[in-house]
Amino acid sequence: MPETQSTPIPPQERIGYAVLGLGELTLEELLPALRSAKYSRIRAFVSDNKDKAVAQALAHGLTERDAYLYEEFEQLEARNDVQAVFIVLPNNQHREYTERAAKMGKHVLCEKPMATTVEDAEAMVSVCHQAGVKLMIAYRCQYTPTHWAARDLIDGGELGPLKLMQSINGQMQDDPSAWRLKLEQAGGGPLPDVGLYCLNTLRFLSGEEPHEVFGYLYKPDGDSRFAEVEEAVSWLMRFPSGLEATCMTSYSTLTTRQLYVLGEKAALEMNPAFAYENLELTVKRERGVEKLSVSQPDQFALELDHFSQCILEDKVPFTPGEEGLQDQRIMAAIYKSAQEGRPIQLEQITKKDAFRGSRPQGH
């Protein structure tokens, strides 16, 4: 494995972030990651609850002046110590806050999915280009040493030419009031949420772009959870090289996060493949099975520090807005295919890593 460790820079030289949204992901994953990051630091909190924002500011060595309501967001324009914002809000708010941040000259790290529509994703890319700020989508699985170990095996020819890929990502969503079950806020059901990991990670591992998709959607009657969004989606992707991929995602299953890549000479399996920790990578060859041991630093710290390094060095992030836009286009095609009952053709792209920027440090 390439060396992924780096020397921390002094705190005052690190990129300062304002975090928008104080939900479970922020509190349990992102804030601990910021404490362990080497190029990034927290400088402000933005929330709909001022008391909650103040409490977090004080808990992280900041002051009450570092806590803002959403309507006070533009006050950050005067903060030279806040160079970037991390948007951790419901999907339908990503475009609005990306545009507001870009107009202030702040770089944007946005949680996945990028948006709820192709049009919103296109607008986000455009406004950031026009403002001269960087936009990165937080695809953490493109920054972990485990996923890169899998990709290195593929790139190194260990599997031979790729033939088949499979991935399943499902979980139980049992709260009917959850915003992820509201079409306007989420843009869909499990596909743009957990299913996106299957789509994006298989694109990353192969480096290829699908030219055809065929989708199937299931939405049960009489279940209030799925009054607006689907319960499950499965889809087939075909690639220019002849590679095929099948994926499944659901909001009504035992938690399952796995992928399988089959080549002419060998295969690799990740199970779990998309968890925050304890990822497992196994290689299967004719002579036997090998479980690889790979270091597992904080995934969120890795993606944060990559974005910070890109800001400091003026580089295009590995997962820029264009990478998120491509996923939005593919998901839209999957939904269209499921609705119309036919395969949908996509633009045929043969360039490897067509939408990605500078590789993360150490890879």
C-alpha positions in Angstrom: 0.0 0.0 0.0 1.2 3.6 -0.7 2.0 5.6 2.3 -1.0 7.8 3.2 0.3 9.5 6.3 1.5 13.1 6.2 3.0 15.6 8.5 0.5 18.0 10.1 0.9 21.7 9.4 0.5 24.3 12.2 -3.1 25.0 13.2 -3.0 28.6 12.0 -2.0 27.4 8.5 -4.8 24.9 8.2 -7.9 25.5 6.1 -10.7 26.8 8.3 -14.2 25.2 7.9 -17.7 26.3 8.7 -19.9 23.3 9.1 -23.6 23.7 8.1 -25.9 21.3 9.9 -25.5 19.7 13.3 -27.2 16.3 12.7 -25.9 12.9 13.6 -23.3 12.7 10.8 -21.7 16.0 11.8 -21.7 15.3 15.6 -20.6 11.6 15.5 -18.3 11.5 12.5 -17.2 14.9 11.0 -16.3 16.7 14.2 -14.1 13.9 15.5 -12.5 13.8 12.1 -11.8 17.5 12.2 -10.0 17.0 15.5 -7.7 14.4 14.0 -7.2 16.2 10.7 -3.8 17.5 9.7 -4.7 20.3 7.2 -8.2 21.2 8.4 -9.8 22.9 11.4 -13.2 23.9 12.5 -13.8 27.7 12.8 -17.6 28.1 12.8 -20.9 26.3 13.1 -24.1 27.1 11.2 -27.5 25.7 12.4 -31.2 26.4 12.8 -30.7 26.2 16.5 -28.4 28.9 17.9 -28.1 27.3 21.3 -27.0 24.0 19.8 -24.5 25.9 17.6 -23.1 27.8 20.6 -22.8 24.6 22.6 -20.7 23.0 19.9 -18.6 26.1 19.4 -17.7 26.2 23.1 -17.1 22.5 23.1 -14.5 22.9 20.3 -12.6 25.8 21.8 -14.4 28.5 19.9 -16.7 31.3 21.2 -20.4 32.3 20.9 -19.4 34.6 18.0 -18.5 31.4 16.0 -22.1 30.2 16.1 -24.5 31.3 13.3 -28.1 30.7 12.3 -28.8 30.0 8.6 -30.1 33.5 8.0 -26.8 34.8 9.3 -24.7 32.7 6.9 -23.5 35.6 4.8 -21.8 37.1 7.9 -19.1 34.5 7.2 -18.0 36.5 4.2 -15.9 38.7 6.5 -14.3 35.8 8.2 -10.8 35.3 6.6 -10.2 32.4 8.9 -13.1 30.5 7.2 -11.9 29.5 3.7 -14.4 26.6 3.2 -17.8 25.4 4.2 -18.9 21.8 4.6 -22.6 21.3 3.7 -24.2 18.6 5.7 -27.9 19.4 5.1 -30.9 17.6 3.4 -30.2 17.1 -0.2 -32.6 19.7 -1.6 -30.6 22.5 0.3 -27.3 21.6 -1.3 -27.7 23.9 -4.3 -28.9 26.9 -2.3 -26.0 26.9 0.2 -23.4 26.1 -2.5 -24.5 29.1 -4.4 -24.6 31.3 -1.3 -21.1 30.1 -0.3 -19.6 30.6 -3.7 -20.9 34.1 -3.9 -19.0 34.8 -0.7 -15.8 33.3 -2.2 -15.9 30.2 0.1 -14.8 26.8 -1.2 -17.5 24.1 -0.9 -17.3 20.5 0.4 -20.8 19.1 -0.1 -22.1 15.8 1.2 -23.5 13.2 -1.2 -25.7 13.0 -3.1 -24.7 16.3 -4.7 -28.3 17.4 -5.4 -31.8 16.2 -6.1 -31.8 16.9 -9.8 -29.4 17.1 -12.7 -30.3 20.7 -13.2 -29.3 21.6 -9.6 -26.0 19.8 -9.9 -25.2 21.6 -13.2 -26.0 24.9 -11.5 -23.7 24.1 -8.6 -20.8 23.3 -10.9 -21.4 26.5 -12.9 -21.7 28.9 -10.0 -18.5 27.6 -8.4 -16.6 27.9 -11.7 -17.8 31.4 -12.2 -16.9 32.4 -8.6 -13.4 30.8 -8.8 -14.0 28.5 -5.9 -13.5 24.8 -5.5 -16.3 22.3 -5.2 -15.8 18.8 -4.0 -18.4 16.1 -3.3 -17.7 14.1 -0.1 -17.4 10.6 -1.6 -15.4 9.2 1.3 -15.0 5.7 -0.3 -12.7 7.3 -2.9 -10.3 8.3 -0.1 -9.9 5.2 2.1 -6.7 3.1 1.9 -8.9 -0.1 1.7 -10.7 1.1 -1.5 -7.5 2.3 -3.0 -5.9 -1.1 -2.2 -8.7 -2.7 -4.2 -8.3 -0.2 -7.1 -4.5 -0.8 -7.1 -5.1 -4.5 -7.5 -7.3 -3.8 -10.5 -5.0 -1.2 -12.0 -2.0 -3.5 -11.5 -3.7 -6.3 -13.5 -4.0 -8.7 -10.6 -7.6 -9.5 -11.6 -7.0 -9.5 -15.3 -9.6 -7.8 -17.5 -12.7 -7.0 -15.5 -15.9 -8.9 -16.5 -18.5 -8.5 -13.8 -19.2 -6.3 -10.8 -21.9 -6.7 -8.1 -22.8 -4.5 -5.2 -25.6 -4.4 -2.6 -26.2 -1.6 -0.1 -29.3 -1.8 2.0 -30.6 -0.9 5.4 -33.8 -0.5 7.4 -35.4 2.9 7.3 -38.2 2.5 9.8 -39.0 6.1 10.7 -41.9 7.3 8.4 -41.1 11.0 9.4 -37.5 10.9 8.3 -36.6 13.5 5.7 -34.9 10.8 3.6 -38.4 9.4 2.9 -39.7 12.8 1.6 -39.3 13.1 -2.2 -38.8 16.9 -2.2 -36.0 16.8 0.4 -34.3 13.6 -0.6 -34.8 13.5 -4.4 -35.5 9.7 -4.2 -35.4 6.8 -1.8 -32.4 4.5 -1.2 -30.9 5.1 -4.6 -29.5 8.6 -4.0 -28.7 7.7 -0.4 -27.2 4.3 0.1 -27.5 3.0 -3.4 -25.2 5.8 -4.6 -22.3 4.1 -2.8 -22.7 1.1 -5.2 -22.8 3.3 -8.2 -20.0 5.7 -7.3 -17.6 3.1 -5.8 -17.9 0.7 -8.8 -17.2 3.6 -11.1 -14.2 4.5 -9.0 -12.8 1.0 -8.9 -13.1 0.4 -12.6 -12.3 3.9 -13.7 -15.0 3.5 -16.4 -18.3 5.2 -17.1 -21.4 3.2 -18.1 -22.9 3.8 -21.5 -26.2 2.0 -20.7 -28.4 1.4 -17.7 -31.5 -0.7 -17.1 -33.3 0.0 -13.8 -36.1 -1.7 -11.8 -38.0 0.0 -9.0 -40.2 -1.5 -6.2 -42.7 0.6 -4.3 -45.2 -1.3 -2.1 -48.8 -0.4 -1.5 -50.0 0.4 2.0 -46.6 1.2 3.6 -46.6 4.8 4.8 -42.8 4.9 4.6 -42.9 4.6 0.9 -45.7 6.9 0.0 -43.3 9.3 -1.8 -40.2 7.3 -2.5 -39.2 3.8 -3.6 -38.5 1.0 -1.2 -35.9 -0.7 -3.5 -34.0 -0.2 -6.8 -31.9 -2.7 -8.7 -30.1 -1.8 -11.9 -27.7 -3.1 -14.6 -24.8 -1.0 -16.0 -22.9 -1.8 -19.2 -19.5 -0.3 -19.9 -17.6 0.3 -23.2 -15.0 -2.4 -22.3 -17.7 -5.1 -22.1 -17.8 -4.9 -18.3 -21.2 -5.3 -16.7 -22.4 -4.4 -13.2 -25.5 -5.3 -11.2 -26.5 -3.3 -8.1 -29.3 -3.5 -5.5 -30.3 -1.1 -2.8 -33.2 -1.0 -0.3 -34.6 0.8 2.7 -36.2 -2.4 4.0 -33.5 -4.9 4.6 -30.9 -6.1 7.1 -27.9 -3.8 6.9 -25.8 -5.1 4.0 -22.9 -3.3 2.4 -20.9 -5.5 0.0 -19.3 -5.5 -3.4 -17.7 -8.1 -5.6 -15.4 -7.6 -8.7 -14.7 -10.5 -11.0 -11.9 -10.6 -13.5 -10.4 -13.2 -15.8 -7.7 -14.2 -13.3 -9.0 -13.3 -9.9 -11.8 -11.7 -7.9 -12.0 -9.3 -5.0 -14.7 -8.9 -2.4 -15.3 -6.1 0.1 -17.7 -7.0 2.9 -18.4 -4.6 4.5 -17.6 -2.3 1.7 -19.2 1.0 2.7 -19.0 1.1 6.5 -17.3 3.9 8.4 -14.8 1.4 9.9 -13.8 -2.3 9.9 -13.7 -2.6 6.1 -12.7 -6.0 4.8 -10.9 -6.8 1.5 -10.5 -10.3 0.3 -8.8 -11.5 -3.0 -9.8 -14.8 -4.5 -7.4 -16.6 -6.9 -7.2 -20.1 -8.2 -4.6 -21.0 -5.6 -6.7 -19.8 -2.7 -8.1 -16.9 -0.8 -6.2 -14.0 0.8 -7.5 -11.5 3.3 -5.6 -8.2 3.0 -4.7 -6.1 6.0 -4.9 -2.4 5.3 -4.6 0.6 7.6 -7.9 2.3 8.4 -7.5 5.9 9.4 -10.5 8.1 9.8 -12.2 8.3 6.4 -13.7 11.7 7.0 -10.4 13.2 8.0 -8.8 11.8 4.8 -11.5 13.4 2.6 -11.4 16.7 4.5 -7.6 16.9 4.4 -7.6 16.1 0.6 -9.9 19.1 0.0 -7.8 21.3 2.2 -4.6 20.3 0.4 -6.3 21.1 -2.9 -7.2 24.6 -1.6 -3.7 25.1 -0.3 -2.0 23.9 -3.5 -4.7 25.1 -6.0 -5.5 21.7 -7.4 -8.7 20.2 -8.7 -10.1 17.8 -6.0 -10.3 14.1 -6.9 -14.1 14.1 -6.6 -15.1 17.6 -7.9 -18.6 18.8 -8.7 -18.3 17.1 -12.2 -18.0 13.7 -10.5 -21.2 14.3 -8.5 -22.9 15.6 -11.6 -22.1 12.4 -13.5 -23.7 10.4 -10.7 -26.8 12.6 -10.9 -27.1 11.9 -14.6 -26.7 8.2 -14.2 -29.3 8.1 -11.3 -31.8 10.1 -13.5 -31.3 7.5 -16.2 -31.9 4.6 -13.8 -35.2 6.2 -12.7 -36.2 6.9 -16.3 -35.4 3.3 -17.2 -37.4 1.9 -14.3 -40.4 4.1 -15.2 -40.3 3.3 -18.9 -39.3 -0.3 -18.7 -36.4 -0.1 -21.1 -32.6 0.4 -21.2 -31.4 4.0 -21.3 -28.4 5.0 -23.4 -25.8 7.4 -21.9 -23.0 9.3 -23.5 -20.2 6.8 -24.3 -17.1 7.9 -22.5 -13.9 6.0 -22.9 -11.4 8.2 -20.9 -10.5 6.7 -17.6 -11.4 8.8 -14.5 -13.1 11.2 -16.9 -14.6 13.4 -14.2 -11.9 13.2 -11.4 -9.2 15.6 -10.5 -5.9 15.4 -8.6 -5.2 12.0 -6.9 -5.2 12.1 -3.1 -1.8 12.2 -1.4 -0.1 8.8 -1.3 -2.1 7.2 -4.1 
